[in-house]
Amino acid sequence: MDILLFVIAGILMVIGLVGSIVPGIPGSPCSYAGLILLHFTEKVQYSTEFLIITFLACVIVFVLDFFGPAWCTKKFGGSKKGIWGSILGLFVGIFSPIPYGFIIGPFVGAVVGELIEGKDTGDALRSGIGSFIGFLVSTGAKLALGIVFLWFYIEAIYKALANTELPQLW
């Protein structure tokens, strides 16, 4: 049973890393689910504090993924219409058939929102750039957390194999 849990956890770790970059796949929650599966094996036992801290990190990164572009739009001088444009652009971009729509959507949404607000093109583009930077920061955070969770997975496998007596093949 432990082998099956290790394999499923590994698959979830890979899905988590892919989900860090590809929209629509909840990368951090998948990686965290892999850690939880490891905890249910006989070979790996994480402390309650570890599970709580990693869960909180997962939640923070998951929330940052949705609100990072809007927050950076605001920090770059965006108005409420620019922020809402960034959020709407993210959802439209995720579900649109346009390649890289999840990157282009928040940028275009923020720019259009600012132009509707009546700001000049320079200010609108600055808000769009803020949205793009927010996207990069949130993607980087997801990827970093996915790599950390993968490290915990590899470490768990290494320790499990080190404490297991392997059968002699010859």
Secondary structure, 3 states (H helix, E strand, C coil): CHHHHHHHHHHHHHHHHHHHHCCCCCHHHHHHHHHHHHHCCCCCCCCHHHHHHHHHHHHHHHHHHHHHHHHHHHHCCCCHHHHHHHHHHHHHHHHCCCCCHHHHHHHHHHHHHHHHHCCCHHHHHHHHHHHHHHHHHHHHHHHHHHHHHHHHHHHHHHHHHHCCCCCCCC
